[in-house]
Amino acid sequence: MPRIIHNKAFTLVETMVAVAFTLVLVTVVVNFYNTTRRVYSSGISAQMLQDGCHLVLSKLIEGTKEPTGIYRLSEGVSYNIAIMAELHYWGLDNIERWYQLDNTSTQLIYHHPTALGTMDEVIYTAPTGSTLTLRFWIPSVANYSSAVIGVDVALTQTVLGRAVSGAATTLINLRNHP
């Protein structure tokens, strides 16, 4: 009786099906990884930008050190919004100070007096690749006095092809306003 030998090797068709299945599986896993990475990176970047917006507002509210001490916007006696992104204000010392963005919209500049005259000091620099937007405005609601000024801050950035942003808004009362 002839002996029958069963060959247990894969045929060419079986090998091609296995390779195709493996490629589909690897493609799905890589796409899932890329989507997860994009969402995670966007979330982390959005939080970083949000923190940056709060930092800008803190710097505006807390003030900056000058030769005579720390001077705060809330200690101003009058103000003028020259353009939407530039606020000029005067203190009891009758010296003009202002906040403005630089030409690249990446730095917040504080113009103030020094012992030798005046200077433009960079008090915040936006993270690399992001854009800073600053808007000063006067609230139009009747229950706010003319001594209140609104401030909007936004940071935007493109992360892995996705637009990400952070924003913050506050109102500041110029307490010494006449």
C-alpha positions in Angstrom: 0.0 0.0 0.0 1.4 3.3 -1.0 2.1 5.6 1.8 0.4 9.1 1.6 2.4 12.0 2.8 0.5 15.1 3.8 2.4 18.3 3.2 1.7 20.8 5.9 3.3 23.8 4.2 1.3 27.0 3.2 0.3 27.4 -0.4 1.1 30.6 -2.2 -2.6 31.8 -1.9 -2.6 31.2 1.8 0.6 33.2 2.2 -0.8 36.1 0.2 -4.0 36.1 2.3 -2.0 36.1 5.5 0.2 39.0 4.3 -2.8 41.0 3.2 -4.5 40.5 6.5 -1.4 41.5 8.3 -1.1 44.7 6.2 -4.7 45.7 6.9 -4.2 45.1 10.6 -1.0 47.1 10.7 -2.7 50.0 8.7 -5.6 50.1 11.2 -3.2 50.2 14.2 -1.0 52.9 12.7 -4.0 55.0 11.8 -5.4 54.6 15.3 -2.0 55.6 16.7 -1.8 58.7 14.5 -5.3 59.8 15.4 -4.6 59.3 19.1 -1.3 61.2 18.8 -3.0 64.1 17.0 -5.8 64.4 19.5 -3.4 64.1 22.5 -1.0 66.6 21.1 -3.8 69.1 20.3 -5.2 68.7 23.8 -1.8 69.3 25.4 -1.1 72.3 23.2 -4.6 73.8 23.8 -3.9 73.5 27.6 -0.5 75.2 27.1 -2.0 78.0 25.1 -4.8 78.4 27.7 -2.2 78.7 30.4 -0.4 81.3 28.3 -3.5 83.4 28.0 -4.0 83.4 31.8 -0.4 84.3 32.2 -0.8 87.4 30.0 -3.9 88.5 31.9 -2.0 88.0 35.2 0.9 90.2 33.9 -1.6 92.9 32.9 -3.4 92.7 36.3 -0.3 92.3 38.6 1.7 95.0 36.9 5.3 95.4 36.2 8.3 96.6 38.3 9.3 100.2 37.6 11.9 102.4 39.3 9.3 103.6 41.8 8.0 100.1 42.5 5.3 97.9 40.9 2.8 99.8 38.8 -0.6 98.2 38.1 -3.1 99.0 35.3 -5.8 99.3 38.0 -3.9 102.2 39.5 -4.3 104.3 36.3 -6.4 107.5 36.5 -7.3 107.6 32.8 -6.9 105.5 29.7 -7.2 105.6 25.9 -7.6 102.7 23.5 -5.5 103.9 20.5 -6.2 100.8 18.4 -7.9 97.6 19.5 -4.6 95.9 20.5 -3.0 98.9 22.2 -4.0 100.5 25.5 -2.5 103.8 26.8 -3.0 104.8 30.4 -1.8 107.4 32.8 -1.2 107.2 36.5 -1.2 109.7 39.4 2.3 110.6 38.3 0.8 111.7 34.9 3.2 109.5 32.9 1.9 107.7 29.9 2.3 103.9 29.8 1.0 101.4 27.3 0.6 97.8 26.4 0.8 96.7 22.8 1.7 93.8 20.6 4.9 93.7 18.5 4.7 93.6 14.7 4.8 89.8 14.6 2.0 89.3 17.1 4.2 87.1 19.3 5.2 89.5 22.1 3.4 91.7 24.5 5.3 94.9 25.1 5.0 97.3 28.1 6.1 100.9 27.5 7.0 102.5 30.8 9.2 105.0 32.5 12.7 104.1 33.8 15.3 106.1 35.7 16.8 107.2 32.3 13.6 107.9 30.4 11.2 105.3 28.9 11.6 101.8 27.5 9.7 99.1 25.7 9.9 95.9 27.8 8.8 92.5 26.5 6.7 91.1 29.3 5.4 88.0 27.5 6.5 86.0 24.4 4.1 83.5 22.8 5.3 79.9 22.4 7.1 79.1 19.2 4.8 78.8 16.2 1.8 80.5 17.9 0.2 83.8 17.4 -0.9 86.2 20.2 -4.1 88.3 19.8 -4.8 91.1 22.3 -8.0 93.2 22.3 -8.9 96.0 24.7 -12.5 97.2 24.8 -14.9 99.3 26.8 -17.9 97.4 28.2 -21.1 98.8 26.8 -23.3 97.4 29.6 -24.9 100.2 31.6 -24.0 98.8 35.0 -20.2 99.2 34.3 -18.7 102.6 35.0 -16.3 104.3 32.5 -13.5 103.1 34.8 -13.8 99.5 33.6 -11.8 98.1 30.7 -12.2 94.7 29.1 -9.2 92.6 27.9 -9.4 89.6 25.6 -6.3 87.4 25.0 -6.0 84.5 22.6 -3.2 82.3 21.5 -3.5 80.2 18.3 -1.2 77.5 16.8 -1.3 74.7 14.2 -0.4 71.4 15.7 -0.1 68.4 13.4 -2.3 70.1 10.8 -5.0 71.0 13.3 -5.8 74.6 14.6 -5.5 74.8 18.4 -6.3 77.8 20.5 -6.7 79.1 24.0 -8.5 82.3 25.1 -9.2 84.3 28.3 -11.2 87.4 29.0 -11.4 89.7 32.0 -12.5 93.2 33.1 -10.2 95.5 35.0 -11.4 98.4 37.2 -9.2 101.5 37.1 -9.7 102.3 40.8 -8.2 105.8 40.7 -10.3 106.9 37.8 -11.8 110.3 38.5 
